[in-house]
Amino acid sequence: MSIVLGPHQYGKAENRIVRIYRDSPRHEIHDVNVSTALRGAFDAAHLTGDQAAVLPTDTQKQTAYSYAKEKGLTSIETYGLELACHFVDDVAPVSGARIEIEEYAWERAVVDGAEHDFTFVRKGQEVRTAAITVEGERDDQRSWVIGGFKDLVLLKTTGSEFHGFLEDDYTVLQPTTDRIMATSLVAQWRFFEPEGGWASIDWEATYSGIKATMTAVFANLHSFALQQTLYEMGKAVLEAYPFLAEIRMSAPNKHHFLYDLSPFGVTNDNEVFNADDRPYGLIQASVLRDDAPDAGPAWTVAGGFA
């Protein structure tokens, strides 16, 4: 038996970068959290402590900040691709780079009935995400892009049922034909590069459209299970966007239980509920094209090994 070094990577996690565009009196803001991870010929660093091939994580941080000015920071997918390609193309020991980004949205403050030019209020909805992986030599390079969001909290007060489920000696849950359905949705969708290249994708319009599509399905579908809702949301997204290979979703079931008001002689006709935060059901699903291109390392995360 011998002991060998397994897969490894290193990088700089959670660089908090705020890019302000001041080229007109009406400023723009982009607020992101960027993590980098490099893969390549770094065995010696682990086996003998030799750092000759190691680009410091501080250098990765400095590059991420400088690229926010040099290359710009508008669409996080474009920024992530440029950053990943730099590490793979320009740093000899690096054969692969993974960039993971979260974007925190701001909206303009309204003052005296008008949007203010340089004052913003943090939006309280979802956090947009992206993960970009680049591998290979400059002339034989492959890239993978995953877009997404987390913490999109959705709730509808009716239009959801749950009954006909399997029961055993420990089942106490009562079936219902009218319930609140709520979740804090995480969704990630994998792009495949279209014939026109990554530059042909309108990242901002695509993100807004996917979010709107998923929200509309959640609202309009009469649901018999959260599983059914997730599948229909994913199906609608893939039908609308032909350059998406798959979508993965994770949805905690944010339970709302009808509160018993009978001790007070009060009738509760689906009007007063107890919102339980834990424990919760966790429903996870993926929807993909049957001819989807191979995912390669697209889902191998920077924060750990999948």
C-alpha positions in Angstrom: 0.0 0.0 0.0 1.2 3.5 -0.8 -0.1 6.9 0.2 -0.5 9.5 -2.6 -1.6 13.1 -2.9 -5.2 13.4 -4.1 -7.0 16.3 -5.9 -6.2 19.7 -4.6 -6.8 23.4 -5.3 -6.2 26.6 -3.5 -7.4 30.2 -3.7 -8.7 33.3 -2.1 -12.2 33.1 -0.7 -14.8 35.8 -0.3 -13.2 39.0 -1.7 -15.7 41.7 -1.1 -15.5 44.0 -4.1 -17.7 47.1 -4.7 -17.4 48.7 -8.1 -18.8 52.2 -8.5 -19.2 53.7 -12.0 -18.8 57.5 -11.8 -18.6 58.4 -15.4 -21.8 60.4 -15.2 -23.6 62.3 -12.4 -25.9 59.2 -12.2 -23.7 56.6 -10.5 -24.0 52.8 -10.8 -23.0 50.2 -8.2 -22.0 46.5 -8.4 -21.5 44.8 -5.1 -20.0 41.3 -5.2 -18.3 38.5 -3.2 -15.7 36.8 -5.3 -13.9 33.5 -4.5 -11.0 32.1 -6.7 -9.5 28.6 -6.8 -6.6 27.5 -8.9 -5.8 23.9 -10.0 -2.6 22.7 -11.5 1.0 21.6 -10.9 1.1 22.3 -7.2 2.1 18.9 -5.9 5.5 20.1 -4.6 3.8 22.6 -2.3 2.0 19.8 -0.5 4.7 17.2 -0.6 7.8 19.3 0.2 6.6 22.8 0.9 8.1 24.1 -2.3 6.2 27.3 -3.2 8.0 28.0 -6.6 4.8 27.2 -8.6 2.4 28.8 -6.2 0.8 32.2 -7.1 0.0 33.6 -3.7 -3.7 33.8 -2.7 -3.0 37.5 -2.0 -2.1 38.0 -5.6 -5.3 36.4 -6.6 -7.1 38.9 -4.4 -5.3 41.8 -5.9 -6.1 40.6 -9.4 -9.8 40.3 -8.6 -9.9 43.9 -7.4 -7.9 45.3 -10.3 -9.9 43.4 -12.9 -13.0 45.1 -11.5 -11.5 48.3 -13.0 -9.4 47.0 -15.8 -12.1 44.8 -17.4 -15.1 46.3 -15.7 -17.7 44.7 -13.5 -21.2 44.7 -14.9 -22.3 41.1 -15.7 -20.7 38.8 -13.2 -20.5 36.0 -15.8 -18.3 38.1 -18.1 -16.2 39.3 -15.2 -15.7 35.7 -14.0 -14.8 34.4 -17.4 -12.1 37.1 -17.9 -10.7 36.5 -14.5 -10.5 32.7 -14.9 -9.0 33.0 -18.4 -6.3 35.3 -17.0 -5.2 32.8 -14.4 -5.2 29.8 -16.9 -3.6 31.7 -19.8 -1.1 33.9 -18.0 0.1 31.8 -15.0 2.1 28.9 -16.3 1.5 26.3 -13.5 -2.3 26.8 -13.6 -4.3 24.4 -15.7 -7.7 25.2 -14.3 -9.4 28.1 -12.5 -12.8 28.3 -10.7 -14.4 31.6 -10.0 -17.5 31.8 -7.8 -19.4 35.0 -7.4 -22.3 36.3 -5.4 -23.9 39.6 -6.3 -25.8 41.8 -3.8 -28.3 44.0 -5.5 -29.0 47.7 -4.7 -31.8 49.9 -5.9 -31.9 53.7 -6.0 -33.3 55.6 -3.1 -36.3 57.6 -3.9 -36.0 61.2 -2.6 -38.8 63.7 -3.0 -40.5 61.3 -5.5 -37.5 60.9 -7.7 -34.7 58.3 -7.9 -31.5 59.7 -6.4 -28.3 59.7 -8.6 -25.9 58.4 -6.0 -27.9 57.0 -3.0 -28.9 53.4 -2.9 -31.0 51.1 -0.8 -30.0 47.4 -0.5 -32.6 45.1 -2.2 -34.0 42.5 0.2 -34.6 39.7 -2.4 -32.4 37.0 -3.7 -28.6 36.9 -4.1 -27.5 36.4 -7.6 -24.7 33.8 -8.1 -22.3 32.6 -10.9 -19.6 30.0 -11.1 -17.1 29.9 -13.9 -14.5 27.2 -14.6 -11.8 27.4 -17.3 -9.4 24.7 -18.2 -6.7 24.0 -20.8 -4.2 25.8 -23.0 -5.1 29.0 -24.7 -5.6 27.3 -28.1 -7.4 24.3 -26.7 -9.4 25.8 -23.9 -12.8 24.9 -22.5 -15.0 26.9 -20.2 -18.2 26.2 -18.2 -20.6 28.8 -16.8 -23.2 28.3 -14.2 -25.7 31.1 -13.3 -28.1 31.1 -10.5 -29.6 32.7 -7.3 -30.1 31.8 -3.7 -32.5 33.0 -1.0 -35.4 33.8 -3.4 -38.3 33.6 -0.9 -41.6 32.7 -2.5 -45.0 32.2 -0.9 -48.5 31.7 -2.1 -51.5 31.6 0.2 -53.5 29.0 -1.8 -53.2 26.9 -4.9 -51.3 24.1 -3.2 -52.4 20.7 -2.0 -50.7 17.8 -0.3 -52.5 14.5 0.2 -52.4 10.8 -0.9 -49.0 10.4 0.6 -47.6 7.1 2.0 -48.5 6.5 5.7 -47.1 4.3 8.4 -47.4 3.9 12.2 -45.5 7.2 12.7 -47.5 9.3 10.3 -49.4 12.1 12.0 -49.5 14.7 9.2 -53.0 15.5 8.0 -53.7 15.7 4.3 -54.8 19.0 2.9 -56.3 20.4 -0.2 -55.6 24.0 0.6 -52.3 25.1 2.1 -49.7 27.8 2.1 -46.7 26.9 0.0 -43.5 28.8 0.7 -39.8 28.2 0.1 -36.4 30.0 0.0 -35.3 28.8 -3.4 -31.8 28.1 -4.6 -31.4 27.5 -8.3 -28.3 27.0 -10.5 -28.4 26.6 -14.3 -25.6 25.4 -16.5 -25.0 27.2 -19.8 -23.4 25.6 -22.8 -21.5 27.9 -25.1 -23.6 28.9 -28.2 -22.1 29.1 -31.7 -21.7 32.8 -31.3 -19.6 32.3 -28.1 -20.2 33.5 -24.6 -20.3 37.1 -25.8 -23.5 36.4 -27.7 -25.4 35.8 -24.4 -27.2 38.7 -22.8 -26.4 37.7 -19.2 -28.6 40.4 -17.6 -31.7 39.7 -19.7 -31.3 36.0 -19.3 -31.0 36.2 -15.5 -34.1 38.5 -15.2 -36.0 36.2 -17.6 -35.2 33.0 -15.7 -36.2 34.5 -12.4 -39.5 35.8 -14.0 -40.2 32.4 -15.6 -39.7 30.5 -12.3 -41.8 33.0 -10.3 -44.7 32.8 -12.8 -44.7 29.0 -12.7 -44.7 29.0 -8.9 -47.6 31.4 -8.9 -49.8 29.9 -11.7 -49.3 26.2 -11.3 -51.9 24.5 -9.1 -49.5 22.4 -7.1 -50.0 18.9 -5.7 -46.4 18.8 -4.4 -43.4 21.0 -4.2 -41.6 18.4 -6.2 -44.1 18.9 -9.1 -43.6 22.7 -8.9 -39.8 22.4 -9.1 -40.0 20.2 -12.1 -42.4 22.5 -14.0 -40.2 25.5 -13.1 -37.1 23.8 -14.5 -38.9 22.6 -17.6 -40.2 26.1 -18.3 -36.7 27.6 -18.0 -35.1 25.0 -20.4 -37.9 25.5 -22.9 -37.4 29.2 -22.9 -33.6 29.2 -23.1 -32.1 26.8 -25.6 -28.5 27.5 -24.5 -29.1 26.0 -21.0 -28.2 22.4 -20.5 -29.7 21.8 -17.1 -31.0 23.5 -13.9 -30.6 22.3 -10.4 -32.9 23.5 -7.5 -32.9 23.1 -3.8 -36.1 24.2 -2.0 -36.7 24.0 1.8 -40.4 23.7 2.5 -41.1 26.7 4.7 -44.0 25.1 6.7 -47.0 27.1 7.8 -49.3 25.1 10.1 -52.8 26.1 10.8 -53.0 27.4 14.4 -55.5 25.9 16.8 -57.8 28.7 18.0 -60.5 26.4 19.3 -59.5 26.7 23.0 -60.6 30.4 22.6 -63.9 29.6 20.8 -62.5 31.1 17.7 -62.9 29.6 14.2 -59.8 29.5 12.1 -60.7 29.2 8.5 -57.2 29.0 6.9 -56.4 32.5 8.2 -54.0 32.2 11.1 -50.8 30.1 10.9 -47.7 29.2 12.8 -44.6 29.8 10.6 -42.1 27.1 11.6 -38.5 27.7 10.6 -37.2 24.2 11.6 -37.2 21.3 11.0 -38.2 21.6 7.4 -38.6 19.4 4.4 -35.8 19.9 1.8 -36.7 19.1 -1.8 -33.9 19.0 -4.4 -34.3 18.3 -8.1 -32.5 18.7 -11.4 -34.1 19.1 -14.8 -31.9 18.6 -17.9 -32.0 18.0 -21.6 -31.5 14.4 -22.6 -28.9 15.6 -25.1 -27.2 18.0 -22.7 -23.4 18.2 -23.2 -21.2 16.7 -20.5 -20.9 18.9 -17.4 -17.2 18.3 -17.0 -15.9 20.1 -13.9 -18.7 22.7 -14.0 -20.2 21.5 -10.6 -16.9 21.0 -8.8 -17.1 23.8 -6.3 -14.2 26.0 -5.0 -15.2 25.6 -1.4 -14.9 21.8 -1.3 -14.9 18.8 -3.5 -18.2 17.6 -4.9 
